[in-house]
Amino acid sequence: MLILSAIFNRLLTTSSYVHRAESIKHFNNRNKWRKRGISCAPLIFKVAPRPAPGRVSVLNDGSIVVEVGGVEVGQGLWTKVQQMTVFALGQLWPDGSECLLDRVRLLQADTLNLIQGGLTAGSTSSESSCAATLEACNMLVDRLKPVMKKLKQQSAGAVSWDALIAQAIKDNVNLSSSAYWVPGQESSTYLNYGAAISEVEIDVLTGAITLLRSDLVYDCGKSLNPAVDLGQIEGSFIQGIGFFINEEHETNADGLVVSDSTWVYKIPSVDTIPKQFNAEVLSTGYHKNRVLSSKASGEPAMVLAASVHCAVREAIRAARKEFGSSQLTFQLDVPAPMTHVKEICGLDIVDKYLESLSAHQSRASA
């Protein structure tokens, strides 16, 4: 919980929350038909890595072929596995003189050549696949170390990857290793932490929602790839906005789905992205029970979009207060599309206000 407290303190400072909350009060006092709201939402998300297989093979030409159980579906799994392979095999050159990145190629495995592949879900397949790859690479490193030592004694100089593999082939070293990584009891579950502050503006007459700004801080441990994880966090947050605000699942009296196309089922689009979007990947340092101290990214950050839903509720509350409603506590369901926002803002209250305003003007002119 110390991590969550630190995240909140950092977010309050970087987002200027107190100043913006005061500015929103002034804005709402000066604007009758547009209201703003701001809200902060915490994240504590339990993650459970699953067992995963991995195989690393070195071919005669020195190229490296990697197979893992996880499936690449745009989440950067293969990118992380490729980096893990280079990191693990690079242990043979502590000075980092040999770069193997261009030699690594990943193949999509199937259940015939890599059994017990499991499933790709829950935001943990990347780290599980990386852990299996690390174990397989460590086996290869142990086999290649004696070869490396012999070559260094013979040449008394630097040994290249090509020379190492050529000698290993001559020495009949097994250059293919398989591993099945199973998380230990200490690493079977862990918690992801984060927080988000979102600011929205609603049109009282139409219910239209404009997301002005969102600030995110997300605990990624020691990220395996900050660029990939940042993209996953941002994308997950936008997907969450769709869940909390836009994506209304409607059925008719017969139970048939009527929201069956994007004409009526509104998925997130470029307009869903906050006008100002700040996301920070927080590095929380070394942890021996996780894969190179990393944490999951992706699905957990979706929960942070609750800050948008709560901000909409605050804006609606300001609108109801403006028009004299005594019902400042109300139910705002998920999702909360503009039709619901328009209704909950209290159109009947607005109508009564316009009628009273018209009557007042009529009496004044008389």
N, C-alpha and C positions, 0 to 999 in steps of 0.2 A: 504493500500500500504506500510505502515511501516513494516508489516510482510514480504512482498516480498523483501523489501530492506534488512532486517535483514537476510533473508534466503540466498540472493546472497552474502552478506558479509561473512557469515559463510562458504558457499560453496567455495568461492574463496580461503579462508584460508585453509580449510581442504583438498581440492583437489590439492593444489599447482599449481593452474591454470597458473599463470604468468610464473613460472619456466618451466612448461611442454610445454607451447606454444613456449617458446624460444628454448627448446630442440627439438621440432618438426621442427622448421626452420633449425636447424643444421642437423637433420636427412635427411630432404628432399634435402638439398644441397649436401649431401654425397651419396645419393642413387638415381639412375636414374630410376630403374624399380619398386621400392616400394615407396609409398608416404603415409604420415600420415596427419591426420587432427583432429582438436579439436574444439568443439563448445559447447556453453551453451544455454539452452532453459528454459524460465520461464513457470510457470503454474498458471493460474487463471481460476478456474473451478466453475461454478455456480451449486449448488446442491439444489434440492427441495424435502424435505421429504414428504411422502404421509401418509394419515391416515392409521391406522392399528388396528386390533382387537387383544385381548389377553385374555386368561382365565387361572387362577391359582386355583387349587383344592388341598385340603389336605385330604388324605384318612385316614381311621381309624387307620392304622398302622403307621401313621406319615409320610408316603412318600408323595412327592409333585409332582403333575402332571401339566405340563404347556403346553398350546396349543397357538400357534401364527399363524398369517396369512402368514408370510414369510416362504419360502421353503429353507431347507438346501441343497445346491448344492456344498458344499465344501468350501464355503466362511467363515465358522466359525460362522454362524448366531446362531445356537443352543448353541455353546460354550458361546457366549456373553449373550444370554438369560438366560442360566443356571447361569452364574455369576451374572446377574442382579437380579435374583430371590433370590439368597443367600444374596446379598447385601441388598435388600429391606426388606426381612423377618428378617434379622439379626439386624434390628433396635430395635428389642425387647430385644436384649442383647448388649447394648452400649459398654460393655467391650470386645466384641468379643469372649465370652467364649463358644458359641454354634456354631459349624460348621455344616451347612446343605447341603453342596455340594453333598455328596454321596446320599442324599435323593431325589434329584431333577431328574425328568425324563421328557423328552419332547416327545410329541406325534405329529405326522404329522396330522394337521387338514385338513378337507375338507370343501366344501361349504355347507354341511348339518349340521355339528355341530359347525361351526364357519363362519358365513356369513360375507360378505363384507371383504373377505380376501385380496382383491386387487391383485397386481402382485409383483413378486420378480424381481426387475430390478432397474437400476439407482444407485446402490451402497448405497441406503438409507434404504433398507428393514431391515437390522440388527438393526439400531438405532431406526427405527419406531417400530419394534417388541419389542425392549428393553423398549421403552417408554410406550407401552401398558402394558407390563408385570409389570413395575414399578407402574403404576396406579392401576392395579389389586392387586398387593401385598400390596400397601398402604391401600386399603380397608380392606384386611384381618388383617393387623396390627392394624387398628383402632378397629376392632371387638375383637381382641385378647388382647388388652391392659387391659380392665377391668378384664379379666380372669387372666392375669398375675399379676395384682395388688392384686386380692383376694388371689391367691396362695402364694404370697410373705408375705402377712399378716398372713396367716395360718402357713407357715413353717418357716418364718423368715430366709430364706436362698435362695440359687440359685434354680431356677426353670428350669428343663430340657424341651426340645422340646416335648418329649413323654408325660411328665406330663401335659404340657400346652394343648396339643391336646386332651388328655384323658378327662381333665376337661371341655374343650370347647364342646366336644361331649355331655357330661352329661348336660351341660347348654344349649344345643340345639342351639349352635352358627352356623350360616351358614359358612361353610368352603370352599365355592367355590365363586369366584368373577370374574366378566367379565368386561372388559373395552374396549372402542373404542377410541384410542388416535387420536386426530386431532391437527396438528401443529397450534400454534397460529400465529397471523399476524406477530409478531416479529421473529418467527422461521420458517416461511414458505419457506424462501430461505436463503442461506449463500454462502460464497465463500471459496473454498479450494485453498491454495497457495503451491507452490513448485518450485523447480528448479533442473536441471540436467546438468552435464558436461560429455560429452562422447568423447573418443579418439579412432580413428579407423586407420587401415592400409589397403591399397588396393594394389593389384598386378596389375600393369598397363597393363601387357600383357594378363591376364586372366579375370580381373575384380573382382577377389575374394576379399571378405571383411573380415577382422579380427577385431573384437571388442576387443580392448586392455583393456579399463577401462571405467567404468561409476560410477559417484558419484551422489547420489540423496539426497536431503533434502526435506521432505514432511511434511506439516502442518496437524497434525491429531487432533488438539485441545488437550483435555485430553483423550488419547486413552482408550477405554473400555477394550481392550486387546492388548497390544503392540506387542505380538508375532503373533497374528492373523493379525493385521493390517500391520505389516512388511511383512509378507508373501503375503498379498494381493497387497501391493505396488510393491514388487519385481516381482511377477507374472504378474501384469498388465503391468509393464515396458517391460518385455520380450515379452508379447503379442503385445505390441506396436511396438517392433522391427520387428516382423513378418509383421505387417501392413505396416510399412514405408519402409521395405527393401525386404522381401522375397515373400510375398503372392500375386503373380501376377494372376489376374483373366483374362483369355484369352478366346475369342470366335472365331469361324470360320466365314466364309462369310455368313453362314445360320443362324448365331446368336446362335449357340449351344455352350455350354461351353466345351472347350477342356481341361482345367485344372481341371479335375475331379478326380484326385487321387494324392497321395503324390509323385508319380513319376515326376509329372510336377508342382504340387502345393505344395510349400515348406513351411510347418508350422514350427514354432520355435522348435528347438531341443536343446540338451545339448550343442551343439557347438555354439548356439546363445547367451548363457550366457557370459557376459564379462569375460575376463581372471581375471580381478580384479573388484569386484563388491562391492561398499560401499553404503549402504542405511541407512538413519537416519530418525527416526520418531521424528518430532519436537513437543514438548509439548508447546502450547501457553496459557495454564492456564485456569482460570475459565471464563465461559460465561453462564449467567443465562438463555439465550434463546435457549440453545441446550441441548440435552439429556446427562446429567451429564458432560456437557461441551465438549462432543466428536464431531468429524467430520467424514465424510465418508472416506472410503478407498476403493481401487479397481479401478474402471474405470477412475477416474481423473488422476491417475498416468500414464495411457497409453499415455497421451499427451506428457509426458516427453521424450518419445522415439524419438520425433522430433530432439532431440540433436544428435542422431546417424545419422539421415538423413542429418542434416546440417554438421556434421563432415565429412561425405562421400563427400559432395559437396566441402568442403575445400581441401580434399585430391585430388579430381579430378582437382580442380583449380591449385594445385601445379604441377600436372602431365602435364596439358596443357601448363603451363608456362615453364616447363622444355624443352618441345619440340617446343618452339617458337610460340605457337598459340597466336594470338592477341584477340581471342574470350575468354576472361576470365570471361565474364558474360554469363551464359547459363541456360537453363531450365532443372532441374532434377526432373522428375515426381515421384509420389508416386504410387506404390512401386518402389524401385530402385535396382532390382536384379543385379547380377554380369554381365549379358549380356548387360544391359544398361550402367553399369559403364564402361565396356570395350569399348563400342561404344563411349561414351561421352569423355572418356580419349583421343580419337582421334587416332584410329588405322592408319588412313591415314597419320597422322603426324608422327607416329612411323615408318611406312613403309618408308616414305620419309627420315627420319633420318637414318635408317639402310642402305638405298640405297646410301645416301651421304657419310656415314661412309665407306661403301664398296668401293665406287669410290675413296675416299681419300686414303684408304689403297692400292688400286691398283696402284694409281699414285706414292705413296711413294715407293712401291716395284719396280716399273719400273725405 
